[in-house]
């Protein structure tokens, strides 16, 4: 039997009985018990994890962990204090995401045109960062959504799209969805999704 981690939680009761709680200092990982011979990419397992993940989020906000996370004591020791602070500060908050296609972009570089992997990665990063959405849409999205947000962050996910992530109070989720309905009047296609557990706003690299 192996454990597949789902998230990091402030309290044991936030996990049980929906998943198996695994103590990590003062915090708890939620995990599913999976047979050793079941592949982690199995569709049935992914559906099961998604269902449990949703139920856990309804109960309390948690920090999402990368799928396939292994329980590294070293990683836990470094991050536990920060995770605890994040969970205490954001127990009443969740993330929501708006993804929109870029209207200006640079073509993805051809890997074969570069002598080194480092050069290719630099060119790919530059192409990704060059992508931008319709400026009028960005202004309208911020006007409608940001009044309901605790924090927000625009990010380039690839060379063809941008993503607006917002941290919002649980009670403001419906208001953000209503703002999304009004944003449709711009005629610009986008995808508004959530609520999600803490992920973007749990990334230390973007603090």
Phi, psi and omega per residue, in radians:
X1 nan 2.388 3.103
X2 -2.187 2.810 3.138
X3 -1.900 2.272 3.046
X4 -1.876 2.023 -3.077
X5 -1.300 2.511 3.089
X6 -1.949 -0.856 -3.086
X7 -2.807 3.120 3.103
X8 -2.028 2.272 -3.003
X9 -2.184 2.729 -3.114
X10 -1.368 -0.599 -3.031
X11 -2.318 2.607 3.111
X12 -1.068 -0.684 -3.097
X13 -1.192 -0.242 3.044
X14 -1.285 -0.289 -3.057
X15 -1.829 -0.890 -3.077
X16 -1.293 2.538 -0.087
X17 -1.661 0.285 -3.076
X18 -1.176 -0.540 -3.131
X19 -2.604 3.056 3.114
X20 -1.482 2.155 3.091
X21 -1.453 2.327 3.081
X22 -2.135 2.018 -3.054
X23 -1.159 2.447 3.055
X24 -2.475 1.595 -3.026
X25 1.115 -2.201 3.116
X26 -1.547 -0.060 -3.099
X27 -1.849 3.082 -3.137
X28 -2.426 2.306 2.950
X29 -1.435 2.503 2.912
X30 -1.669 2.388 -3.112
X31 -2.539 2.679 3.027
X32 -1.849 2.430 3.070
X33 -1.438 2.165 -3.067
X34 -2.232 2.421 3.114
X35 -1.055 2.504 -3.101
X36 -1.002 -0.541 -3.075
X37 -1.600 0.068 3.122
X38 -1.561 2.105 -3.138
X39 -1.118 2.492 -3.141
X40 -1.187 -0.343 3.117
X41 -1.585 0.119 -3.131
X42 -1.087 2.276 -3.059
X43 -1.053 -0.730 -3.140
X44 -1.078 -0.687 3.121
X45 -1.180 -0.741 3.137
X46 -1.086 -0.698 3.105
X47 -1.140 -0.734 3.136
X48 -1.098 -0.767 3.139
X49 -1.124 -0.731 3.123
X50 -1.072 -0.688 3.141
X51 -1.146 -0.795 -3.137
X52 -1.168 -0.696 3.125
X53 -1.015 -0.776 3.126
X54 -1.116 -0.723 -3.139
X55 -1.162 -0.662 3.105
X56 -1.119 -0.695 -3.122
X57 -1.188 -0.578 3.085
X58 -1.102 -0.561 -3.105
X59 -1.361 -0.837 -3.118
X60 -2.878 2.630 3.101
X61 -1.148 2.436 3.078
X62 -2.436 2.966 3.096
X63 -1.671 2.130 3.124
X64 -1.241 2.501 3.059
X65 -2.016 2.689 -3.115
X66 -1.048 2.365 -3.113
X67 -1.036 2.338 -3.111
X68 1.567 0.143 -3.138
X69 -0.950 2.341 3.058
X70 -1.801 2.641 -3.031
X71 -1.449 1.403 -3.133
X72 -1.472 2.086 3.133
X73 -1.079 -0.642 -3.139
X74 -1.099 -0.807 -3.135
X75 -1.104 -0.707 -3.129
X76 -1.099 -0.768 -3.082
X77 -1.056 -0.651 -3.114
X78 -1.303 -0.644 -2.952
X79 -1.756 -0.295 -3.004
X80 -0.967 -0.806 -3.102
X81 -1.096 -0.731 -3.134
X82 -1.198 -0.736 3.096
X83 -1.021 -0.780 -3.119
X84 -1.059 -0.762 3.135
X85 -1.100 -0.767 3.136
X86 -1.066 -0.761 -3.113
X87 -1.186 -0.674 3.120
X88 -1.183 -0.689 -3.115
X89 -1.286 -0.492 -2.991
X90 -2.097 0.436 -3.113
X91 -1.013 -0.529 -3.125
X92 -1.733 0.184 -3.094
X93 -2.016 2.720 3.054
X94 -2.419 2.919 3.089
X95 -1.767 2.612 2.976
X96 -2.361 2.690 -3.014
X97 -2.334 2.355 3.039
X98 -2.057 2.118 3.132
X99 -1.975 2.302 -3.108
X100 -2.366 2.516 3.128
X101 -1.231 2.514 3.112
X102 -1.306 2.496 3.072
X103 -1.728 -0.281 3.039
X104 -2.330 2.341 -3.078
X105 -2.723 2.937 3.046
X106 -1.989 2.418 -3.089
X107 -1.031 2.512 3.091
X108 -1.056 2.292 -3.106
X109 -1.170 2.669 3.107
X110 -1.500 2.071 -3.102
X111 -0.978 -0.605 -3.067
X112 -1.271 -0.181 -3.133
X113 -1.513 0.016 -3.085
X114 -2.076 2.428 -3.119
X115 -1.354 -0.413 -3.120
X116 -2.303 2.714 3.088
X117 -1.152 -0.600 -3.132
X118 -1.107 -0.734 3.124
X119 -1.113 -0.696 3.107
X120 -1.125 -0.765 -3.125
X121 -1.118 -0.648 3.084
X122 -1.114 -0.762 3.140
X123 -1.156 -0.663 3.120
X124 -1.141 -0.721 3.111
X125 -1.098 -0.746 3.129
X126 -1.110 -0.711 3.127
X127 -1.137 -0.717 3.138
X128 -1.122 -0.787 -3.102
X129 -1.205 -0.357 -3.134
X130 -1.337 -0.315 -3.127
X131 -1.147 2.429 3.110
X132 -2.571 2.609 3.112
X133 -1.578 2.942 3.066
X134 -0.932 2.077 -3.095
X135 -0.967 -0.656 3.137
X136 -1.150 -0.644 3.113
X137 -1.159 -0.751 3.136
X138 -1.046 -0.746 3.135
X139 -1.092 -0.771 -3.111
X140 -1.203 -0.678 3.113
X141 -1.076 -0.758 3.126
X142 -1.179 -0.680 -3.141
X143 -1.087 -0.699 -3.061
X144 -1.480 -0.630 -2.984
X145 -1.696 -0.691 -3.009
X146 -1.110 -0.488 3.069
X147 -1.051 -0.323 3.139
X148 -1.732 0.005 -3.014
X149 -1.782 2.502 3.019
X150 -1.416 -0.722 3.077
X151 -2.501 2.792 3.047
X152 -2.575 2.787 -3.139
X153 -2.724 2.195 2.985
X154 -1.544 2.430 3.130
X155 -2.465 2.572 3.045
X156 -1.624 1.935 3.138
X157 -1.464 -0.580 3.105
X158 -2.763 -3.013 -3.091
X159 -1.427 0.051 -3.069
X160 -2.092 -0.080 -3.072
X161 -2.666 2.809 3.027
X162 -2.173 2.765 -3.103
X163 -2.368 2.246 3.038
X164 -1.781 2.005 3.079
X165 -1.798 2.368 3.125
X166 -2.251 2.462 3.023
X167 -1.732 2.117 -3.054
X168 -2.313 2.686 3.038
X169 -1.168 2.558 -3.141
X170 -0.941 -0.647 -3.110
X171 -1.252 -0.175 -3.115
X172 -1.766 0.039 -3.110
X173 -1.022 -0.790 -3.133
X174 -1.118 -0.643 3.115
X175 -1.136 -0.661 3.100
X176 -1.163 -0.695 3.102
X177 -1.116 -0.696 3.101
X178 -1.135 -0.667 3.074
X179 -1.091 -0.651 3.091
X180 -1.106 -0.663 3.094
X181 -1.098 -0.715 3.123
X182 -1.211 -0.549 -3.141
X183 -1.165 -0.393 3.115
X184 -1.092 -0.372 -3.141
X185 -1.140 -0.277 3.096
X186 -1.235 -0.364 -3.094
X187 1.411 0.008 3.135
X188 -1.571 2.192 3.131
X189 -1.176 2.423 3.076
X190 -2.737 2.923 3.098
X191 -2.195 2.073 3.077
X192 -1.853 2.151 -3.083
X193 -2.358 2.848 -3.134
X194 2.233 3.112 0.154
X195 -1.345 2.678 3.128
X196 -2.181 2.786 3.010
X197 -1.206 3.021 3.125
X198 -1.161 2.208 3.117
X199 -2.537 -1.142 3.103
X200 -1.041 -0.766 -3.070
X201 -1.537 0.177 2.997
X202 -1.905 0.096 -3.093
X203 -1.530 1.929 -3.096
X204 -1.103 -0.431 -3.113
X205 -1.227 -0.228 -3.086
X206 -2.095 0.340 3.110
X207 -1.255 nan nan
